[in-house]
Amino acid sequence: MKPLNILIIAILIYLVWAIWHHRRDKSLTLVILMEYILLAGLVLILILGIYV
């Protein structure tokens, strides 16, 4: 598996875990969802900047 594929899978697992945790806790809001999505996007951009 390529490192980029592993990174994308890890980011998706992070997002699914975060959404699942907040839905179970009944604290999922649009602000929290956007925070997780933006953080995952930032990590992806930073890692791609280093990797490429």
Beta strands, then each sheet from edge to edge (+ up, - down):
end
